[in-house]
Amino acid sequence: MSENAAANQGSRLAWLDALRGFAALCVVFDHGSTLLLLPARSFLYQWLDLGQYGVFVFFLVSGYIVPASLERKGSLRGFWISRAFRLYPMFLVALILSAVAYATGHGTIANAGKHPLAAVLGWLFMLQNLVADVNVPNVAWTLSYEMAFYLLLAALFSWGIHRRSGWYATGFAVGAVALGGLFPMAAIGVWANSSGHKAVTINTVVDVLILAGLALAVLLRPWLARTGTTLAAVVVLVLIAVNQNYPYPWSGCVILALMFTGTLIYRAEQGQLSSGGAPPRRSRGAGPIAKTAIVSDPPHANKYWARFSGRPAAAALVVGILLLLTFAGIWHGARLGHHWQVQWATSVLLAGATFGLALAARRARIPHWFAWLGMISYSVYLLQSIVLDAYRSIPVLHRRHTMPDQVLLFAGLLVVIIGLSALTYYLVEKPMQRLGRRVATRFSYPTETGSGDSAPVPDGPSAAARSASSSTAVAGGSGGSP
């Protein structure tokens, strides 16, 4: 990639980094204000739950950028390789630091100690919140929904129906309203946790099914890839329907609706809605991996959709989805009280508004430090609870402080969190991302789609470089995700 292209790419994605950085700070304040700055928390939380709001922003960012990364690669194998190198090294570091903090009396591992093997099996595919309720660190529950989104996205991509983002976002939003109050919480977990053997068995079955699905997904034969991705997607949908451990029964549908809404916004911005979100048809060439030529749809195709497509229609659909998600929480969360309902509504609507404002200002100059904070946001997200737990475990730090002292203490904790996160980013995340791009480029292949079309084949090193560069913008945990 040329220097100019790299500069344009970085400038174009700086607003996403800034959003991630801002969302990470919201989550840090949410957890840190339970220890310090309680008057500020009491005032703000009359209307807005900053942690919930920050997480929703993260999910919109993930939905916006992760599918774009997959489509640029055109390879499920390359996608999963880059995801693994992006997410797992730092997640492993967070697990190790949590274990060290627990062993020294300065942290917690939740209920992971109850069934250690079940906990490890839950962490294997980051589905801990959907199988074992072993969220370590405690913010790791969001990673389970990130992984669920990736598995669904891979299945849709393998079948060639991944561009119908509006339908999926709307479907999950309607599901949140219609089914959000019916889904059981931890239905499998309640049965499994009565016995360590049962918990291990359930987690093993889930891991084997997901692993089998991913193994088939990265094979060259299209029908095997579709079988594998479908198997993994069905497993994760079942888990979301019956075995979420946190926070609410409707959370899975709400989160997936937000992520597909982010994808819908991306497609509207890229002008990919004119044919109903369906990918362009491509002619097939000769050879095992043929280059493809785009064939335009006939003039009469999708003529009814064409009347309503475009950015205004997408904007109206996004607003409608956000309103459905707001209503879902207010309706199903009525027993949680009026105060909670207000927080839910402001979290959803302000998250959407924040993303929209950032998108509108995406060509504005973003301060370097703000974009940099977004680059390290995955580390910030994972490490902040470990640092705050360590502070919580030292009694001498909890004497009554004046407000100026609390501000200074909170600023000191923030400096520690950011400093430690910068260290892990440069020593762990960045090298692993770089290695992941090299491995993904080496082993990627164009994935055949369900319509019989193959994804575009990168033509030469410049295309590969463009694909690799795009993956650097994708944060994890919330990949975007926290």
C-alpha positions in Angstrom: 0.0 0.0 0.0 1.3 3.5 -0.9 1.9 6.1 1.8 -1.0 8.2 0.4 -3.3 5.2 0.5 -2.3 4.3 4.0 -2.8 7.9 5.1 -6.3 8.0 3.5 -7.2 4.7 5.2 -6.0 5.9 8.6 -7.9 9.2 8.2 -11.0 7.4 7.1 -11.0 5.1 10.1 -9.9 7.5 12.8 -13.4 8.4 13.7 -14.1 4.7 14.5 -11.0 4.6 16.7 -12.2 7.8 18.4 -15.6 6.2 19.0 -14.0 3.1 20.6 -11.8 5.3 22.8 -14.8 7.3 24.0 -16.8 4.1 24.6 -14.0 2.6 26.6 -13.8 5.7 28.8 -17.5 5.4 29.5 -17.1 1.8 30.6 -14.1 2.8 32.8 -16.2 5.5 34.5 -19.1 3.1 34.9 -17.0 0.7 36.9 -14.7 3.2 38.6 -17.5 5.4 39.8 -18.7 2.7 42.1 -15.5 3.3 44.1 -14.9 7.0 43.6 -16.9 10.0 42.4 -20.1 8.6 43.8 -21.9 12.0 43.8 -21.2 12.4 40.0 -22.4 8.9 39.4 -25.6 9.4 41.4 -26.3 12.6 39.4 -25.6 11.1 35.9 -27.2 7.8 36.5 -30.6 9.4 37.1 -30.9 9.4 33.3 -28.1 7.4 31.7 -26.2 4.2 32.4 -22.8 5.1 31.0 -21.6 1.5 31.0 -24.5 0.2 29.0 -24.4 3.1 26.7 -20.7 2.6 26.0 -21.2 -1.1 25.3 -24.0 -0.3 22.8 -21.6 2.1 21.0 -19.0 -0.7 20.8 -21.5 -3.1 19.3 -22.5 -0.6 16.6 -18.9 -0.1 15.7 -18.3 -3.8 15.5 -21.3 -4.2 13.2 -20.1 -1.4 11.0 -16.5 -2.6 10.4 -16.2 -6.4 11.0 -18.4 -7.4 8.0 -16.5 -5.0 5.8 -13.3 -6.7 6.8 -14.6 -10.1 5.9 -15.9 -9.0 2.6 -12.6 -7.3 1.6 -10.8 -10.5 2.4 -13.3 -12.7 0.7 -12.1 -15.6 2.7 -13.5 -17.3 5.8 -10.2 -18.8 6.6 -8.4 -15.4 6.4 -11.2 -13.9 8.5 -10.9 -16.5 11.3 -7.1 -16.3 11.3 -7.1 -12.6 11.7 -9.9 -12.7 14.4 -8.0 -15.3 16.4 -4.7 -13.3 16.3 -6.7 -10.1 17.1 -8.7 -11.3 20.1 -7.1 -14.3 21.8 -3.6 -13.1 22.7 -4.9 -10.2 24.8 -7.7 -12.3 26.2 -5.2 -14.8 27.4 -3.2 -12.1 29.0 -6.3 -10.8 30.8 -7.1 -14.3 32.0 -3.5 -14.8 33.4 -3.6 -11.4 35.1 -7.0 -12.2 36.6 -5.6 -15.5 37.9 -2.5 -13.8 39.4 -4.7 -11.1 41.0 -7.0 -13.8 42.5 -4.1 -15.8 43.8 -2.6 -12.8 45.5 -5.9 -11.7 47.0 -6.3 -8.6 44.7 -9.0 -9.8 42.4 -11.8 -12.2 41.6 -12.4 -15.0 39.1 -16.2 -15.1 39.7 -17.4 -18.7 39.8 -14.6 -20.0 37.5 -13.2 -21.8 40.5 -16.3 -23.9 40.9 -15.7 -26.0 37.8 -12.2 -25.0 36.4 -12.4 -27.4 33.4 -15.8 -26.1 32.5 -14.5 -22.6 32.7 -11.6 -23.3 30.4 -14.0 -24.9 27.9 -16.2 -21.9 28.1 -13.2 -19.6 27.3 -12.1 -21.7 24.4 -14.4 -19.9 21.9 -15.1 -16.9 24.1 -18.7 -18.2 24.6 -18.4 -18.1 28.4 -21.5 -16.0 28.9 -23.5 -18.4 26.8 -22.3 -21.7 28.3 -20.6 -21.5 31.7 -21.2 -18.1 33.3 -17.5 -17.6 33.9 -16.9 -14.1 32.7 -13.3 -13.4 33.6 -12.6 -10.5 33.6 -16.2 -9.5 34.4 -16.5 -7.5 31.2 -15.8 -10.5 29.1 -19.5 -11.3 28.7 -19.6 -9.0 25.7 -17.1 -11.1 23.9 -19.6 -13.9 23.7 -21.9 -11.8 21.7 -19.1 -10.6 19.5 -18.3 -14.3 18.8 -21.9 -15.0 18.2 -22.0 -12.2 15.6 -18.9 -13.5 13.8 -20.4 -17.0 13.6 -23.6 -15.8 12.2 -21.8 -13.5 9.8 -19.7 -16.4 8.6 -22.7 -18.5 7.9 -24.5 -15.7 6.0 -21.3 -15.0 4.0 -20.9 -18.7 3.0 -24.5 -18.7 1.7 -24.0 -15.4 -0.2 -26.8 -13.7 1.8 -24.6 -11.5 4.0 -25.6 -8.2 2.5 -29.2 -8.2 3.6 -28.3 -6.4 6.8 -31.6 -4.5 7.1 -33.6 -7.7 7.2 -31.4 -9.2 9.9 -31.3 -6.1 12.0 -35.1 -5.8 11.8 -35.6 -9.5 12.5 -33.6 -9.4 15.7 -35.3 -6.2 16.8 -38.7 -7.7 16.2 -37.4 -10.8 18.1 -36.4 -8.6 21.0 -39.9 -7.3 21.2 -41.8 -10.5 20.6 -39.6 -13.0 22.3 -37.5 -11.0 24.7 -39.7 -11.8 27.7 -40.0 -15.5 26.8 -36.4 -16.5 26.6 -35.2 -18.4 29.7 -31.9 -17.4 31.4 -29.3 -20.1 31.8 -31.7 -22.9 31.2 -28.9 -25.4 30.4 -26.6 -23.9 33.0 -29.0 -24.4 35.9 -29.1 -28.1 35.1 -25.4 -28.4 34.3 -24.1 -26.5 37.3 -25.7 -29.0 39.7 -22.8 -31.2 38.7 -19.3 -30.5 37.6 -19.5 -33.4 35.2 -22.6 -32.1 33.6 -21.1 -28.6 33.2 -18.0 -30.1 31.6 -20.1 -32.3 29.3 -22.3 -29.4 28.1 -19.3 -27.1 27.4 -17.5 -30.0 25.6 -20.4 -30.6 23.4 -20.7 -26.9 22.5 -17.0 -26.7 21.8 -16.9 -29.8 19.7 -19.9 -28.5 17.6 -18.4 -25.1 17.1 -14.9 -26.5 16.4 -16.4 -28.9 13.8 -18.3 -26.1 12.2 -15.2 -23.9 12.0 -13.1 -26.7 10.7 -15.6 -27.3 7.9 -15.9 -23.6 7.2 -12.2 -23.2 6.3 -12.2 -26.1 3.8 -12.0 -25.5 0.1 -15.3 -27.2 -0.8 -18.2 -24.7 -0.7 -20.9 -27.2 0.5 -18.7 -28.2 3.5 -18.1 -24.5 4.4 -21.8 -23.9 4.3 -22.5 -26.9 6.4 -19.9 -25.9 9.0 -20.9 -22.3 9.3 -24.6 -23.2 9.5 -23.9 -25.7 12.3 -21.9 -23.2 14.3 -24.6 -20.5 13.7 -27.4 -22.8 14.8 -25.5 -23.7 18.0 -24.9 -20.1 19.0 -28.5 -19.1 18.2 -29.8 -21.9 20.5 -27.5 -20.8 23.3 -28.7 -17.2 22.9 -32.3 -18.4 23.1 -32.0 -20.5 26.2 -28.7 -20.1 28.0 -27.7 -16.4 28.3 -26.2 -15.8 31.8 -26.1 -12.0 31.7 -27.6 -9.4 31.6 -31.2 -9.9 30.4 -33.3 -12.4 28.4 -33.7 -9.9 25.5 -30.0 -8.9 25.4 -29.0 -11.3 22.7 -31.6 -10.1 20.2 -30.9 -6.5 21.1 -27.1 -6.8 20.7 -27.3 -8.7 17.4 -29.8 -6.1 16.1 -27.4 -3.3 17.0 -24.5 -5.0 15.3 -26.5 -5.7 12.1 -27.7 -2.0 12.3 -24.1 -1.0 12.2 -23.6 -3.1 9.1 -26.7 -1.6 7.6 -25.3 1.9 8.1 -22.0 0.8 6.4 -23.9 -0.6 3.4 -25.9 2.6 3.1 -22.8 4.7 3.2 -21.1 2.4 0.6 -24.2 2.5 -1.7 -24.8 -1.2 -1.4 -28.6 -1.0 -0.9 -29.7 -0.4 -4.4 -30.4 -4.0 -5.1 -32.0 -4.9 -1.8 -28.7 -5.7 -0.1 -28.1 -8.7 -2.3 -24.5 -9.1 -3.6 -23.9 -8.6 -7.4 -24.0 -11.7 -9.5 -20.6 -12.8 -10.9 -19.7 -14.9 -13.9 -17.5 -17.9 -13.3 -14.2 -18.5 -15.0 -12.3 -21.7 -15.5 -9.9 -23.2 -13.1 -10.2 -24.2 -9.4 -10.1 -20.6 -8.2 -11.4 -18.5 -11.0 -11.3 -14.7 -11.1 -14.8 -13.3 -11.5 -16.5 -10.5 -13.4 -19.5 -8.6 -12.1 -22.7 -9.1 -14.0 -25.3 -6.5 -13.5 -28.8 -7.5 -12.4 -31.4 -7.1 -15.1 -33.3 -3.8 -15.1 -36.5 -5.4 -13.7 -34.7 -7.0 -10.7 -35.8 -5.7 -7.3 -37.8 -2.9 -9.0 -40.0 -2.5 -6.0 -37.1 -2.3 -3.5 -35.4 0.2 -5.7 -38.1 2.7 -5.1 -37.4 2.7 -1.4 -33.7 2.1 -1.3 -30.9 4.5 -0.5 -29.6 6.4 2.4 -32.9 8.1 3.5 -34.7 4.8 3.6 -31.8 3.3 5.5 -31.8 6.1 8.0 -35.6 5.7 8.5 -35.0 1.9 9.0 -32.2 2.5 11.5 -34.5 4.9 13.5 -37.3 2.3 13.5 -34.9 -0.5 14.7 -33.6 1.7 17.5 -37.2 2.5 18.6 -38.1 -1.2 18.5 -35.1 -2.0 20.7 -36.0 0.8 23.1 -39.6 -0.4 23.4 -38.3 -4.0 23.9 -36.3 -3.0 27.0 -39.0 -0.7 28.4 -41.7 -3.4 28.0 -39.8 -6.5 29.2 -37.9 -4.5 31.8 -40.9 -3.0 33.5 -40.4 -5.1 36.6 -36.9 -3.4 37.0 -38.5 -0.1 37.6 -39.0 3.3 36.0 -35.5 4.4 36.7 -34.1 1.4 34.8 -36.4 2.0 31.9 -35.2 5.6 31.6 -31.6 4.4 31.6 -32.4 1.7 29.0 -34.1 4.2 26.6 -31.3 6.8 26.9 -28.6 4.1 26.4 -30.1 2.8 23.2 -31.1 6.1 21.7 -28.0 8.0 22.6 -25.8 5.2 21.4 -27.5 5.5 18.0 -27.3 9.3 18.0 -23.6 9.2 19.0 -22.7 6.8 16.2 -24.7 9.0 13.7 -23.0 12.2 14.8 -19.6 10.5 14.6 -20.4 9.2 11.1 -21.5 12.7 10.0 -18.2 14.1 11.3 -16.0 11.3 10.0 -14.1 13.6 7.6 -13.3 16.1 10.4 -9.8 16.1 11.9 -9.6 13.7 14.8 -7.1 14.4 17.6 -4.3 11.9 17.4 -4.5 11.0 21.1 -8.2 10.3 20.8 -7.7 7.9 17.9 -4.8 6.3 19.7 -7.0 5.7 22.7 -9.3 3.8 20.4 -6.4 1.7 19.2 -5.7 0.5 22.7 -9.4 0.3 23.7 -9.5 -3.6 23.6 -6.7 -3.6 26.3 -8.4 -0.8 28.2 -11.7 -2.7 28.2 -10.2 -6.0 29.4 -7.7 -4.6 32.0 -9.8 -1.8 33.6 -11.8 -4.2 35.8 -8.5 -5.9 36.9 -7.0 -2.6 38.0 -10.2 -1.5 39.7 -10.5 -4.8 41.6 -6.9 -4.4 42.8 -7.8 -0.9 44.1 -10.9 -2.3 45.8 -8.8 -5.0 47.5 -6.6 -2.5 49.4 -8.6 -1.2 52.4 -6.2 1.7 53.2 -7.2 3.4 50.0 -10.9 3.5 51.0 -10.8 6.0 53.8 -13.2 9.0 53.4 -11.8 11.3 50.7 -12.8 14.8 49.8 -14.0 15.3 46.3 -10.7 16.8 45.0 -8.9 13.8 46.4 -11.4 11.4 44.7 -10.8 13.2 41.4 -7.1 12.8 41.8 -7.4 9.2 42.8 -9.7 8.5 39.8 -7.3 10.2 37.5 -4.4 8.1 38.9 -6.4 4.9 38.3 -7.1 6.1 34.7 -3.4 6.7 34.1 -2.5 3.3 35.4 -5.2 1.6 33.2 -4.2 3.5 30.1 -0.5 3.0 30.8 -0.9 -0.8 31.3 -3.1 -1.0 28.2 -0.6 0.8 26.1 2.1 -1.6 27.3 0.0 -4.7 26.4 -1.0 -3.1 23.1 2.6 -2.6 21.9 3.9 -5.8 23.4 1.0 -8.1 22.7 -1.7 -6.8 20.5 0.2 -5.0 17.8 2.8 -7.8 17.2 0.1 -10.4 17.1 -2.1 -8.4 14.7 0.9 -8.0 12.4 1.6 -11.7 12.6 -2.1 -12.5 12.0 -2.2 -10.4 8.9 0.8 -12.2 7.5 -0.6 -15.6 8.3 -4.1 -14.7 6.9 -2.6 -13.4 3.7 -0.6 -16.6 3.3 -3.5 -19.0 3.9 -6.5 -17.1 2.7 -8.6 -18.3 -0.3 -11.7 -16.9 -1.9 -14.8 -18.4 -0.3 -17.6 -19.7 -2.6 -21.0 -18.2 -1.8 -24.3 -19.9 -1.7 -25.4 -18.4 -5.0 -22.6 -20.1 -6.8 -20.6 -16.9 -6.9 -17.1 -16.7 -5.6 -15.8 -13.7 -3.7 -13.4 -11.5 -5.6 -9.9 -12.8 -5.7 -7.3 -10.3 -4.6 -5.3 -9.3 -7.6 -1.7 -9.0 -6.6 0.1 -7.8 -3.5 -1.6 -4.4 -3.4 -5.1 -6.0 -3.0 -3.7 -8.2 -0.3 -2.2 -5.2 1.4 -5.5 -3.4 1.2 -7.3 -6.3 2.8 -4.6 -6.6 5.6 -4.8 -2.9 6.2 -8.5 -2.9 6.7 -8.2 -5.5 9.4 -6.2 -3.2 11.5 -9.2 -1.1 12.1 -11.2 -3.9 13.6 -11.1 -3.9 17.4 -12.1 -6.8 19.5 -14.3 -7.1 22.4 -16.4 -5.3 21.8 -13.9 -5.7 17.5 -15.2 -3.1 17.8 -16.5 -4.6 20.5 -15.4 -4.0 23.9 
